[in-house]
Amino acid sequence: MGTALVYHEDMTAARLLWDDPECEIECPERLTIALERLRQRGLEQRCLRLAAREASEEELGLVHSPEYVALLRGTQALGTGELQALSGQYDAIYFHPSTFHCARLAAGAALQLVDAVLTGAVQNGLALVRPPGHHSQRAAANGFCVFNNVAIAAKHAKQKHGLHSVLYFSWHRYEHGRFWPYLQESDTDAVGQGQGRGFTVNLPWNQVGMGNADYVAAFLHVLLPLAFEFDPELVLVAAGFDSAVGDPEGQMQATPECFAHLTQLLQVLACGRVCAVLEGGYHLESLSQSVCMMVQALLGDPPLPLSGPMEPHRSALESIQSVRAAQAPHWMSLQQQDAAPVLSPSTRSPEGSISPLLPGGPEFKAPVAQTEAQAMAALSSLLDQLCLYPTPPLRTAVALTELDAALVLPPDVLHWERSAPQKEMQAWARPHEALAQDKSFNALGKVLYLLDSILDGQVSSGIAATPAPAAAATLDVAIQRGLSHRAQRLLCVAVGQLDRPLDLADDGRTLWLNIRGKEAAALSMFHVSTPLPGVSGNVTGQGSCCSLALS
């Protein structure tokens, strides 16, 4: 079905008409530079381009009061002095004669994207909009935000398309309540009210400098368990890039490729129906790079490897455990608290103190004073390290010795007929008696050729089948071949009766995760066994499967 990109050039009309250092970062270039970068990468051309429409005043009324909408309508006729005076009545906001039109387009773009996804016109998409909306309130503009675009879209999805409950998840810079907007209801213990208890999830970051490892950990240990249990029909993303490296507001360290990984994780929900709506993000280069990464993920391109250390900060782990504890009464997936690391039960720390980092974890150093040119040079150097690997010409290949006539493959999946050279196959098969059979030997050749094609960048991913008696031997060969041919690290996920090869070195290059009907065990840091849910004893099914991830 494809990916939609919703935009309208009129959203660049509103701009600051007086000096205000606090507000000047919310500028039209946030959209124009992001769109230019999408075009340079050929990403806009791959999307279904939709021109944003204005939201009607009735649609704005799904979230905002009639009096507030009327007030904003009136700004179209005000002079600069009157606009400045009115802006001063709100916190971190500015009005322009075009603000009402721009804000209606921003809300309308979100509605248009929701309609396109829920009617099946597209699979997913991004609404590239300004002004942002996530801080706006029912009757007040706030923090650069005029109309709450995503909240309006959620109400619209329920009213027009019959969706039911809404699960709200937010991570944000909080610093124990000492960071703007200083709201106690942004802490972990704010979980909603009445029948909505448990449907508001706040994950506060209590120090700056959170990076890729922290955001991925939050997804894996909080958001995804809740989201799978909630089982949404639609995913709405308030896509703020304040957390991107270099952003003056967030002061976090998430690199652009991290947003591709997070977007890809969200796409396993709601049958891939994901609607992202641009919110914050005020470092123009970092914002544009991050937007491109998100769109690439929505289009289905494989994300780039994550850079930097992948051990979360202790402060992040404390926040994660605190929100899990606060939400556990409402969610079955969070009620196994004995499996969580033992950390402080609260995100609050003594006034003025900063949580220490985990021993051996990434060290965050508070930014020292530096010129804007120095900061830009440092960020440019980091972004230059994002080697934009070309997308492999083939996304997925299937290597089967016998293709079932009833098996219908998607158009972008190729049935792989090729095999590795005969001498190479014989050399790898020689130590394994199970690979002497013709069928097993032929399957090994296809596996080796597929593996080499993935490592050489010709194929993104693949699926291979091998006869059950030869599964362990084929797996052993695949692991050894991967480690000797470019792969630096290998993750092996074995489901069912597949044992770890005895000669596999415990040297940190391989992580073996076995999912089977036995007791959980951690035989070493790199050899973990976990039971299948609700299963005791051995799994006695006829088949086993294994997944290899190479980097």
Kinemage of the C-alpha trace (Angstrom):
@kinemage 1
@onewidth
@group {chain A} dominant
@subgroup {mainchain}
@vectorlist {calphas} color= white
{ca met a 1} P 0.000 0.000 0.000
{ca gly a 2} L 2.894 2.371 0.568
{ca thr a 3} L 3.796 5.343 2.736
{ca ala a 4} L 2.128 8.763 2.711
{ca leu a 5} L 3.918 12.090 3.155
{ca val a 6} L 1.470 14.862 4.081
{ca tyr a 7} L 2.683 18.440 3.719
{ca his a 8} L 1.644 21.921 2.596
{ca glu a 9} L 4.058 24.766 1.866
{ca asp a 10} L 1.692 27.268 3.558
{ca met a 11} L 2.817 25.842 6.911
{ca thr a 12} L 6.090 27.750 6.429
{ca ala a 13} L 4.309 31.130 6.399
{ca ala a 14} L 4.178 31.745 10.170
{ca arg a 15} L 7.389 33.144 11.607
{ca leu a 16} L 8.553 35.236 14.559
{ca leu a 17} L 8.094 38.984 13.899
{ca trp a 18} L 10.028 40.315 16.916
{ca asp a 19} L 13.108 39.416 18.940
{ca asp a 20} L 12.518 36.474 21.265
{ca pro a 21} L 15.504 34.127 21.793
{ca glu a 22} L 13.268 31.523 23.421
{ca cys a 23} L 10.886 31.215 20.469
{ca glu a 24} L 13.167 31.834 17.502
{ca ile a 25} L 14.122 28.148 17.196
{ca glu a 26} L 10.574 27.256 16.016
{ca cys a 27} L 11.156 28.488 12.467
{ca pro a 28} L 9.936 27.661 8.931
{ca glu a 29} L 13.303 26.130 8.057
{ca arg a 30} L 12.404 23.164 10.263
{ca leu a 31} L 10.102 22.043 7.440
{ca thr a 32} L 11.923 23.310 4.362
{ca ile a 33} L 15.277 21.745 5.252
{ca ala a 34} L 13.679 18.438 6.253
{ca leu a 35} L 11.739 18.316 2.989
{ca glu a 36} L 14.843 19.232 0.989
{ca arg a 37} L 16.779 16.397 2.615
{ca leu a 38} L 13.943 13.937 1.859
{ca arg a 39} L 14.112 14.984 -1.789
{ca gln a 40} L 17.905 14.688 -1.926
{ca arg a 41} L 17.683 11.125 -0.637
{ca gly a 42} L 14.926 10.227 -3.116
{ca leu a 43} L 12.561 9.481 -0.222
{ca glu a 44} L 9.816 11.972 -1.057
{ca gln a 45} L 9.570 10.467 -4.533
{ca arg a 46} L 8.952 7.018 -3.038
{ca cys a 47} L 6.043 8.248 -0.902
{ca leu a 48} L 2.453 9.032 -1.824
{ca arg a 49} L 2.447 12.821 -1.565
{ca leu a 50} L -0.746 14.274 -0.026
{ca ala a 51} L -1.428 18.013 0.216
{ca ala a 52} L -2.603 18.869 3.719
{ca arg a 53} L -6.089 20.285 4.206
{ca glu a 54} L -7.304 22.628 6.917
{ca ala a 55} L -9.049 21.043 9.881
{ca ser a 56} L -12.556 22.417 10.295
{ca glu a 57} L -13.463 24.332 13.427
{ca glu a 58} L -15.751 21.453 14.337
{ca glu a 59} L -12.780 19.078 14.161
{ca leu a 60} L -10.668 21.441 16.272
{ca gly a 61} L -13.531 21.382 18.782
{ca leu a 62} L -12.915 17.692 19.399
{ca val a 63} L -10.149 18.835 21.767
{ca his a 64} L -10.245 22.646 22.072
{ca ser a 65} L -12.850 25.027 23.443
{ca pro a 66} L -14.915 27.189 21.032
{ca glu a 67} L -13.633 30.327 22.781
{ca tyr a 68} L -10.004 29.341 22.200
{ca val a 69} L -10.632 28.541 18.523
{ca ala a 70} L -12.371 31.920 18.116
{ca leu a 71} L -9.424 33.682 19.785
{ca leu a 72} L -7.005 32.073 17.330
{ca arg a 73} L -9.263 32.945 14.404
{ca gly a 74} L -9.070 36.573 15.478
{ca thr a 75} L -5.275 36.684 15.299
{ca gln a 76} L -5.502 36.861 11.487
{ca ala a 77} L -6.528 40.526 11.714
{ca leu a 78} L -4.072 41.683 14.408
{ca gly a 79} L -1.034 43.899 13.921
{ca thr a 80} L 2.452 43.036 15.089
{ca gly a 81} L 2.161 44.889 18.407
{ca glu a 82} L -1.173 43.225 19.224
{ca leu a 83} L 0.190 39.803 18.299
{ca gln a 84} L 3.213 40.325 20.546
{ca ala a 85} L 1.025 41.408 23.436
{ca leu a 86} L -1.259 38.401 23.032
{ca ser a 87} L 1.699 36.043 22.733
{ca gly a 88} L 3.039 37.375 26.027
{ca gln a 89} L -0.038 35.996 27.803
{ca tyr a 90} L 1.120 32.447 27.090
{ca asp a 91} L 4.250 30.446 27.871
{ca ala a 92} L 6.851 30.176 25.046
{ca ile a 93} L 4.516 31.014 22.173
{ca tyr a 94} L 4.340 33.522 19.338
{ca phe a 95} L 1.493 34.390 16.990
{ca his a 96} L 1.615 35.540 13.368
{ca pro a 97} L -1.244 36.548 11.042
{ca ser a 98} L -0.820 33.134 9.358
{ca thr a 99} L -0.732 31.115 12.599
{ca phe a 100} L -4.415 30.146 12.491
{ca his a 101} L -4.145 28.908 8.892
{ca cys a 102} L -0.870 27.050 9.554
{ca ala a 103} L -2.201 25.429 12.708
{ca arg a 104} L -5.393 24.314 10.951
{ca leu a 105} L -3.268 22.775 8.199
{ca ala a 106} L -1.121 20.986 10.798
{ca ala a 107} L -4.175 19.480 12.488
{ca gly a 108} L -5.783 18.714 9.127
{ca ala a 109} L -2.646 16.927 7.919
{ca ala a 110} L -2.826 14.597 10.912
{ca leu a 111} L -6.515 13.890 10.195
{ca gln a 112} L -5.793 13.298 6.513
{ca leu a 113} L -3.051 10.815 7.363
{ca val a 114} L -5.298 8.911 9.770
{ca asp a 115} L -8.021 8.697 7.127
{ca ala a 116} L -5.570 7.455 4.485
{ca val a 117} L -4.201 4.732 6.759
{ca leu a 118} L -7.518 3.550 8.203
{ca thr a 119} L -9.196 3.401 4.790
{ca gly a 120} L -6.326 1.315 3.422
{ca ala a 121} L -5.106 3.910 0.921
{ca val a 122} L -1.622 3.643 2.497
{ca gln a 123} L 0.033 1.441 5.087
{ca asn a 124} L 1.644 4.228 7.116
{ca gly a 125} L 2.922 7.767 6.801
{ca leu a 126} L 4.379 10.991 8.160
{ca ala a 127} L 2.647 14.353 8.450
{ca leu a 128} L 5.401 16.970 8.114
{ca val a 129} L 3.799 19.863 9.984
{ca arg a 130} L 4.247 22.995 12.050
{ca pro a 131} L 3.382 24.469 14.446
{ca pro a 132} L 3.751 21.454 16.735
{ca gly a 133} L 0.890 20.486 19.018
{ca his a 134} L 1.775 18.257 21.967
{ca his a 135} L 2.014 21.018 24.624
{ca ser a 136} L -1.191 22.853 23.690
{ca gln a 137} L -4.094 22.666 26.123
{ca arg a 138} L -7.851 22.800 25.718
{ca ala a 139} L -7.966 26.590 25.955
{ca ala a 140} L -4.342 27.707 25.772
{ca ala a 141} L -1.361 27.725 23.449
{ca asn a 142} L 1.823 26.539 25.104
{ca gly a 143} L 5.444 25.726 24.262
{ca phe a 144} L 5.370 26.597 20.513
{ca cys a 145} L 2.144 24.532 20.203
{ca val a 146} L -1.235 25.883 19.027
{ca phe a 147} L -3.647 22.986 18.352
{ca asn a 148} L -2.996 19.504 19.740
{ca asn a 149} L -2.669 17.732 16.398
{ca val a 150} L -2.234 14.152 17.640
{ca ala a 151} L -4.944 14.438 20.293
{ca ile a 152} L -7.368 15.715 17.631
{ca ala a 153} L -6.342 12.838 15.359
{ca ala a 154} L -6.969 10.298 18.142
{ca lys a 155} L -10.453 11.711 18.816
{ca his a 156} L -11.148 11.721 15.078
{ca ala a 157} L -10.074 8.067 14.747
{ca lys a 158} L -12.474 7.089 17.525
{ca gln a 159} L -15.374 9.176 16.261
{ca lys a 160} L -15.148 8.596 12.492
{ca his a 161} L -13.517 5.163 12.268
{ca gly a 162} L -14.910 3.493 15.388
{ca leu a 163} L -11.655 2.891 17.205
{ca his a 164} L -12.010 2.293 20.912
{ca ser a 165} L -9.516 2.927 23.715
{ca val a 166} L -6.401 5.109 23.563
{ca leu a 167} L -3.125 4.247 25.291
{ca tyr a 168} L -0.986 7.350 25.886
{ca phe a 169} L 2.786 6.900 26.272
{ca ser a 170} L 5.215 9.779 26.761
{ca trp a 171} L 8.906 10.042 27.485
{ca his a 172} L 10.209 13.489 28.263
{ca arg a 173} L 12.935 15.480 29.932
{ca tyr a 174} L 11.789 15.919 33.525
{ca glu a 175} L 14.790 16.206 35.879
{ca his a 176} L 12.712 15.404 38.969
{ca gly a 177} L 10.234 18.147 38.086
{ca arg a 178} L 12.868 20.856 37.660
{ca phe a 179} L 12.553 21.124 33.868
{ca trp a 180} L 9.855 22.998 31.927
{ca pro a 181} L 6.870 22.771 32.126
{ca tyr a 182} L 7.434 21.654 35.750
{ca leu a 183} L 4.343 19.424 35.884
{ca gln a 184} L 3.964 16.850 38.644
{ca glu a 185} L 1.563 14.954 36.376
{ca ser a 186} L 4.525 14.180 34.107
{ca asp a 187} L 6.011 11.790 36.675
{ca thr a 188} L 5.590 8.018 36.681
{ca asp a 189} L 2.817 7.955 39.289
{ca ala a 190} L 0.445 9.891 36.992
{ca val a 191} L -1.296 6.881 35.443
{ca gly a 192} L -4.705 8.298 34.522
{ca gln a 193} L -7.991 8.558 36.371
{ca gly a 194} L -11.133 6.479 36.731
{ca gln a 195} L -11.601 3.947 33.961
{ca gly a 196} L -8.547 5.449 32.280
{ca arg a 197} L -6.141 4.330 35.024
{ca gly a 198} L -3.203 2.567 33.431
{ca phe a 199} L -3.779 4.145 30.029
{ca thr a 200} L -1.473 7.101 30.729
{ca val a 201} L 2.174 6.074 30.841
{ca asn a 202} L 4.833 8.653 31.708
{ca leu a 203} L 8.526 7.842 31.472
{ca pro a 204} L 10.484 10.821 32.829
{ca trp a 205} L 14.163 11.279 32.034
{ca asn a 206} L 15.805 12.719 35.137
{ca gln a 207} L 19.114 13.710 33.591
{ca val a 208} L 20.170 14.963 30.190
{ca gly a 209} L 22.408 13.015 27.834
{ca met a 210} L 20.180 9.965 27.352
{ca gly a 211} L 21.281 8.079 24.259
{ca asn a 212} L 20.372 5.233 21.942
{ca ala a 213} L 20.677 2.541 24.609
{ca asp a 214} L 18.276 4.383 26.916
{ca tyr a 215} L 15.587 4.876 24.282
{ca val a 216} L 15.813 1.295 23.049
{ca ala a 217} L 15.640 0.021 26.649
{ca ala a 218} L 12.513 2.110 27.252
{ca phe a 219} L 10.881 0.600 24.182
{ca leu a 220} L 11.775 -2.977 25.053
{ca his a 221} L 10.975 -2.870 28.767
{ca val a 222} L 7.992 -0.512 28.919
{ca leu a 223} L 6.356 0.552 25.675
{ca leu a 224} L 6.339 -2.692 23.687
{ca pro a 225} L 5.111 -4.988 26.521
{ca leu a 226} L 2.216 -2.613 27.180
{ca ala a 227} L 1.503 -2.047 23.508
{ca phe a 228} L 1.349 -5.757 22.680
{ca glu a 229} L -1.024 -6.328 25.591
{ca phe a 230} L -3.125 -3.311 24.571
{ca asp a 231} L -3.232 -4.601 20.966
{ca pro a 232} L -3.914 -1.277 19.200
{ca glu a 233} L -5.775 -0.826 15.940
{ca leu a 234} L -3.692 2.254 15.083
{ca val a 235} L -0.396 3.742 16.287
{ca leu a 236} L -0.192 7.537 16.455
{ca val a 237} L 3.321 8.899 16.969
{ca ala a 238} L 3.878 12.433 18.222
{ca ala a 239} L 7.222 12.459 16.424
{ca gly a 240} L 9.299 14.911 18.419
{ca phe a 241} L 13.015 15.010 17.690
{ca asp a 242} L 13.972 17.105 20.732
{ca ser a 243} L 15.754 13.948 21.896
{ca ala a 244} L 18.044 13.961 18.853
{ca val a 245} L 21.716 14.713 19.321
{ca gly a 246} L 22.498 18.434 19.254
{ca asp a 247} L 18.961 19.631 20.014
{ca pro a 248} L 19.057 22.718 22.267
{ca glu a 249} L 15.776 21.885 24.017
{ca gly a 250} L 16.126 18.192 24.805
{ca gln a 251} L 19.917 18.031 25.292
{ca met a 252} L 19.773 14.292 24.670
{ca gln a 253} L 22.053 12.089 22.568
{ca ala a 254} L 19.820 9.874 20.398
{ca thr a 255} L 21.389 9.604 16.946
{ca pro a 256} L 19.283 9.733 13.759
{ca glu a 257} L 19.496 6.014 13.044
{ca cys a 258} L 17.955 5.330 16.474
{ca phe a 259} L 14.659 6.768 15.227
{ca ala a 260} L 14.684 4.276 12.350
{ca his a 261} L 15.005 1.402 14.814
{ca leu a 262} L 12.238 2.755 17.067
{ca thr a 263} L 9.955 3.256 14.062
{ca gln a 264} L 10.634 -0.273 12.872
{ca leu a 265} L 9.718 -1.633 16.315
{ca leu a 266} L 6.403 0.227 16.213
{ca gln a 267} L 5.541 -1.290 12.849
{ca val a 268} L 4.948 -4.712 14.388
{ca leu a 269} L 1.871 -3.196 16.083
{ca ala a 270} L -1.580 -2.598 14.571
{ca cys a 271} L -0.684 -4.524 11.392
{ca gly a 272} L 1.815 -1.764 10.598
{ca arg a 273} L -0.749 1.064 10.648
{ca val a 274} L 1.527 3.846 11.932
{ca cys a 275} L 0.761 7.569 11.642
{ca ala a 276} L 3.664 9.830 12.630
{ca val a 277} L 3.077 13.565 13.074
{ca leu a 278} L 6.069 15.904 13.400
{ca glu a 279} L 6.322 17.679 16.747
{ca gly a 280} L 9.533 19.164 18.144
{ca gly a 281} L 13.128 19.084 16.970
{ca tyr a 282} L 15.056 22.340 16.741
{ca his a 283} L 18.540 21.505 15.479
{ca leu a 284} L 17.972 21.730 11.743
{ca glu a 285} L 20.616 19.237 10.596
{ca ser a 286} L 19.844 16.673 13.287
{ca leu a 287} L 16.103 17.087 12.690
{ca ser a 288} L 16.364 16.598 8.926
{ca gln a 289} L 18.600 13.530 9.291
{ca ser a 290} L 16.217 12.006 11.843
{ca val a 291} L 13.139 12.661 9.702
{ca cys a 292} L 14.854 10.878 6.799
{ca met a 293} L 15.661 7.890 8.983
{ca met a 294} L 12.056 7.642 10.157
{ca val a 295} L 10.690 7.827 6.597
{ca gln a 296} L 13.175 5.191 5.421
{ca ala a 297} L 11.911 2.873 8.163
{ca leu a 298} L 8.284 3.550 7.227
{ca leu a 299} L 9.161 2.663 3.627
{ca gly a 300} L 10.612 -0.628 4.843
{ca asp a 301} L 14.312 0.079 4.363
{ca pro a 302} L 16.570 -1.733 6.851
{ca pro a 303} L 17.866 0.624 9.550
{ca leu a 304} L 21.547 1.400 9.925
{ca pro a 305} L 23.423 -0.127 12.866
{ca leu a 306} L 23.140 1.819 16.106
{ca ser a 307} L 26.275 3.747 17.025
{ca gly a 308} L 27.802 4.442 20.394
{ca pro a 309} L 27.766 2.478 23.675
{ca met a 310} L 24.670 0.351 24.237
{ca glu a 311} L 24.598 0.206 28.041
{ca pro a 312} L 21.771 2.342 29.487
{ca his a 313} L 22.464 4.992 32.101
{ca arg a 314} L 21.569 4.054 35.657
{ca ser a 315} L 19.172 7.009 35.785
{ca ala a 316} L 17.338 5.612 32.748
{ca leu a 317} L 17.053 2.177 34.359
{ca glu a 318} L 15.681 3.766 37.524
{ca ser a 319} L 13.024 5.594 35.499
{ca ile a 320} L 12.162 2.416 33.616
{ca gln a 321} L 11.770 0.388 36.809
{ca ser a 322} L 9.738 3.151 38.432
{ca val a 323} L 7.236 3.320 35.574
{ca arg a 324} L 6.994 -0.486 35.476
{ca ala a 325} L 6.179 -0.505 39.191
{ca ala a 326} L 3.570 2.244 38.793
{ca gln a 327} L 1.906 0.480 35.857
{ca ala a 328} L 2.165 -3.117 37.113
{ca pro a 329} L -1.283 -3.098 38.829
{ca his a 330} L -2.863 -2.352 35.454
{ca trp a 331} L -0.907 -4.599 33.070
{ca met a 332} L -0.298 -8.353 33.262
{ca ser a 333} L 2.877 -8.049 31.205
{ca leu a 334} L 4.537 -5.941 33.937
{ca gln a 335} L 3.570 -8.006 36.956
{ca gln a 336} L 6.705 -10.188 37.055
{ca gln a 337} L 8.636 -7.596 39.015
{ca asp a 338} L 11.004 -10.215 40.443
{ca ala a 339} L 12.631 -10.355 37.004
{ca ala a 340} L 13.448 -6.641 37.013
{ca pro a 341} L 16.838 -5.322 38.174
{ca val a 342} L 16.955 -4.170 41.772
{ca leu a 343} L 17.198 -0.407 41.650
{ca ser a 344} L 15.793 2.545 43.514
{ca pro a 345} L 11.960 2.272 43.605
{ca ser a 346} L 11.520 5.935 42.762
{ca thr a 347} L 12.654 8.301 40.070
{ca arg a 348} L 13.030 11.025 42.680
{ca ser a 349} L 16.461 11.799 44.062
{ca pro a 350} L 17.590 14.213 46.768
{ca glu a 351} L 17.381 17.816 45.674
{ca gly a 352} L 20.308 18.743 43.509
{ca ser a 353} L 21.779 15.239 43.220
{ca ile a 354} L 22.294 13.278 40.033
{ca ser a 355} L 22.008 9.498 39.905
{ca pro a 356} L 25.373 7.791 39.368
{ca leu a 357} L 25.953 5.684 36.297
{ca leu a 358} L 26.224 1.920 36.200
{ca pro a 359} L 29.790 0.672 36.673
{ca gly a 360} L 31.322 0.339 33.252
{ca gly a 361} L 28.373 2.064 31.630
{ca pro a 362} L 28.531 5.061 29.312
{ca glu a 363} L 29.738 8.211 30.957
{ca phe a 364} L 27.778 11.373 30.316
{ca lys a 365} L 29.729 14.572 30.718
{ca ala a 366} L 27.848 17.798 31.160
{ca pro a 367} L 28.362 20.018 28.142
{ca val a 368} L 31.019 22.641 28.630
{ca ala a 369} L 30.663 26.119 27.281
{ca gln a 370} L 31.533 26.204 23.607
{ca thr a 371} L 30.901 28.422 20.668
{ca glu a 372} L 28.057 27.677 18.307
{ca ala a 373} L 30.620 26.965 15.570
{ca gln a 374} L 32.340 24.363 17.774
{ca ala a 375} L 29.025 22.712 18.603
{ca met a 376} L 28.056 22.605 14.932
{ca ala a 377} L 31.428 21.119 13.972
{ca ala a 378} L 31.121 18.414 16.638
{ca leu a 379} L 27.617 17.488 15.496
{ca ser a 380} L 28.579 17.494 11.830
{ca ser a 381} L 31.438 15.137 12.620
{ca leu a 382} L 29.048 12.771 14.390
{ca leu a 383} L 26.499 12.871 11.568
{ca asp a 384} L 29.237 12.260 9.015
{ca gln a 385} L 29.866 8.936 10.741
{ca leu a 386} L 26.406 7.794 9.655
{ca cys a 387} L 27.658 6.017 6.558
{ca leu a 388} L 24.523 5.747 4.465
{ca tyr a 389} L 24.872 2.196 3.241
{ca pro a 390} L 22.972 1.603 0.002
{ca thr a 391} L 19.815 -0.426 0.348
{ca pro a 392} L 20.492 -3.986 -0.882
{ca pro a 393} L 18.929 -4.594 -4.297
{ca leu a 394} L 16.936 -7.537 -2.906
{ca arg a 395} L 14.990 -7.212 0.339
{ca thr a 396} L 14.133 -10.845 1.110
{ca ala a 397} L 15.127 -14.169 -0.416
{ca val a 398} L 13.741 -17.624 0.331
{ca ala a 399} L 16.074 -20.616 -0.081
{ca leu a 400} L 14.137 -23.876 -0.206
{ca thr a 401} L 15.273 -27.186 -1.683
{ca glu a 402} L 11.737 -27.862 -2.899
{ca leu a 403} L 9.274 -25.019 -3.403
{ca asp a 404} L 5.734 -26.063 -2.525
{ca ala a 405} L 3.488 -25.295 -5.494
{ca ala a 406} L 0.864 -23.953 -3.078
{ca leu a 407} L 3.320 -21.425 -1.602
{ca val a 408} L 2.658 -17.959 -3.014
{ca leu a 409} L 5.488 -15.532 -2.288
{ca pro a 410} L 4.972 -11.751 -2.144
{ca pro a 411} L 6.176 -9.914 -5.275
{ca asp a 412} L 9.261 -8.469 -3.544
{ca val a 413} L 10.411 -11.882 -2.200
{ca leu a 414} L 12.600 -14.005 -4.451
{ca his a 415} L 12.848 -17.802 -4.398
{ca trp a 416} L 16.615 -18.344 -4.296
{ca glu a 417} L 17.814 -21.129 -6.575
{ca arg a 418} L 21.573 -20.622 -6.294
{ca ser a 419} L 24.079 -22.549 -4.210
{ca ala a 420} L 27.615 -22.085 -2.952
{ca pro a 421} L 30.476 -23.617 -5.005
{ca gln a 422} L 30.688 -27.418 -4.716
{ca lys a 423} L 34.194 -27.488 -3.218
{ca glu a 424} L 33.258 -24.948 -0.571
{ca met a 425} L 30.157 -26.968 0.360
{ca gln a 426} L 32.214 -30.147 0.635
{ca ala a 427} L 34.792 -28.464 2.888
{ca trp a 428} L 32.137 -27.217 5.294
{ca ala a 429} L 30.122 -30.455 5.238
{ca arg a 430} L 33.065 -32.839 5.745
{ca pro a 431} L 33.120 -32.738 9.604
{ca his a 432} L 29.361 -33.396 9.825
{ca glu a 433} L 27.974 -36.834 9.068
{ca ala a 434} L 24.422 -35.415 9.003
{ca leu a 435} L 25.293 -33.347 5.911
{ca ala a 436} L 26.313 -36.360 3.824
{ca gln a 437} L 22.758 -36.940 2.577
{ca asp a 438} L 22.069 -35.315 -0.800
{ca lys a 439} L 19.033 -33.344 0.419
{ca ser a 440} L 20.906 -31.977 3.450
{ca phe a 441} L 23.993 -31.228 1.346
{ca asn a 442} L 21.940 -29.299 -1.227
{ca ala a 443} L 20.172 -27.338 1.510
{ca leu a 444} L 23.569 -26.418 2.991
{ca gly a 445} L 24.674 -24.983 -0.364
{ca lys a 446} L 21.632 -22.724 -0.522
{ca val a 447} L 22.104 -21.596 3.073
{ca leu a 448} L 25.765 -20.705 2.466
{ca tyr a 449} L 24.981 -18.768 -0.706
{ca leu a 450} L 22.154 -16.866 1.018
{ca leu a 451} L 24.363 -16.101 4.015
{ca asp a 452} L 27.175 -14.749 1.824
{ca ser a 453} L 24.698 -12.626 -0.150
{ca ile a 454} L 23.429 -11.028 3.061
{ca leu a 455} L 26.941 -10.349 4.364
{ca asp a 456} L 27.992 -8.910 0.990
{ca gly a 457} L 25.063 -6.470 0.982
{ca gln a 458} L 23.146 -8.037 -1.896
{ca val a 459} L 20.174 -9.191 0.215
{ca ser a 460} L 18.684 -7.649 3.356
{ca ser a 461} L 17.303 -10.835 4.889
{ca gly a 462} L 16.424 -14.399 4.020
{ca ile a 463} L 14.637 -17.577 5.030
{ca ala a 464} L 16.099 -21.037 4.512
{ca ala a 465} L 14.861 -24.547 5.256
{ca thr a 466} L 16.917 -27.634 5.994
{ca pro a 467} L 15.951 -31.251 6.792
{ca ala a 468} L 15.399 -31.737 10.528
{ca pro a 469} L 18.205 -34.321 11.039
{ca ala a 470} L 20.705 -31.864 9.574
{ca ala a 471} L 19.451 -28.730 11.366
{ca ala a 472} L 22.098 -28.694 14.114
{ca ala a 473} L 24.952 -29.341 11.685
{ca thr a 474} L 23.717 -26.699 9.231
{ca leu a 475} L 23.386 -24.200 12.056
{ca asp a 476} L 26.944 -24.925 13.226
{ca val a 477} L 28.271 -24.331 9.707
{ca ala a 478} L 26.218 -21.133 9.310
{ca ile a 479} L 27.573 -19.709 12.577
{ca gln a 480} L 31.181 -20.536 11.740
{ca arg a 481} L 30.795 -19.204 8.197
{ca gly a 482} L 29.235 -15.963 9.439
{ca leu a 483} L 31.965 -15.356 12.005
{ca ser a 484} L 34.714 -16.017 9.473
{ca his a 485} L 33.158 -13.858 6.761
{ca arg a 486} L 32.846 -10.228 7.874
{ca ala a 487} L 30.358 -10.655 10.749
{ca gln a 488} L 31.759 -9.118 13.937
{ca arg a 489} L 28.960 -10.264 16.261
{ca leu a 490} L 26.181 -12.796 15.878
{ca leu a 491} L 22.856 -13.191 17.684
{ca cys a 492} L 21.409 -16.694 17.436
{ca val a 493} L 17.797 -17.232 18.534
{ca ala a 494} L 16.900 -20.936 18.590
{ca val a 495} L 13.271 -21.946 19.136
{ca gly a 496} L 12.675 -25.568 20.105
{ca gln a 497} L 15.090 -28.474 20.336
{ca leu a 498} L 18.272 -26.923 18.997
{ca asp a 499} L 21.266 -27.093 21.319
{ca arg a 500} L 24.132 -24.659 21.309
{ca pro a 501} L 27.107 -26.078 19.366
{ca leu a 502} L 29.601 -27.492 21.845
{ca asp a 503} L 32.610 -25.889 20.147
{ca leu a 504} L 31.088 -22.403 20.032
{ca ala a 505} L 33.483 -20.095 21.867
{ca asp a 506} L 32.118 -18.019 24.742
{ca asp a 507} L 34.175 -15.025 23.605
{ca gly a 508} L 31.523 -12.336 23.281
{ca arg a 509} L 31.156 -12.616 19.503
{ca thr a 510} L 28.010 -14.740 19.745
{ca leu a 511} L 24.925 -14.388 21.944
{ca trp a 512} L 22.896 -17.622 22.060
{ca leu a 513} L 19.264 -17.343 23.145
{ca asn a 514} L 17.349 -20.623 23.331
{ca ile a 515} L 13.546 -20.493 23.681
{ca arg a 516} L 12.338 -23.895 24.714
{ca gly a 517} L 10.196 -25.639 27.303
{ca lys a 518} L 12.810 -25.827 30.036
{ca glu a 519} L 13.638 -23.773 33.089
{ca ala a 520} L 15.185 -20.365 32.524
{ca ala a 521} L 18.949 -20.398 32.827
{ca ala a 522} L 21.894 -18.106 32.159
{ca leu a 523} L 24.778 -20.493 31.624
{ca ser a 524} L 26.982 -17.520 30.812
{ca met a 525} L 26.581 -13.899 29.821
{ca phe a 526} L 26.356 -15.055 26.192
{ca his a 527} L 24.320 -18.261 26.638
{ca val a 528} L 20.748 -17.763 27.841
{ca ser a 529} L 17.844 -20.194 27.880
{ca thr a 530} L 14.272 -19.085 28.509
{ca pro a 531} L 11.104 -21.232 28.662
{ca leu a 532} L 8.197 -20.902 26.301
{ca pro a 533} L 5.302 -19.092 28.067
{ca gly a 534} L 2.967 -21.488 29.844
{ca val a 535} L 5.096 -24.551 28.985
{ca ser a 536} L 6.881 -26.890 31.360
{ca gly a 537} L 9.132 -29.762 30.367
{ca asn a 538} L 10.473 -30.372 26.896
{ca val a 539} L 8.932 -29.137 23.697
{ca thr a 540} L 8.135 -32.219 21.618
{ca gly a 541} L 7.024 -30.589 18.386
{ca gln a 542} L 8.317 -31.914 15.117
{ca gly a 543} L 10.191 -28.789 14.062
{ca ser a 544} L 12.707 -26.319 15.359
{ca cys a 545} L 13.757 -22.985 13.964
{ca cys a 546} L 16.666 -20.651 14.341
{ca ser a 547} L 17.210 -16.991 13.516
{ca leu a 548} L 20.639 -15.460 12.961
{ca ala a 549} L 21.321 -11.731 13.174
{ca leu a 550} L 24.725 -10.609 11.946
{ca ser a 551} L 26.544 -7.338 12.400
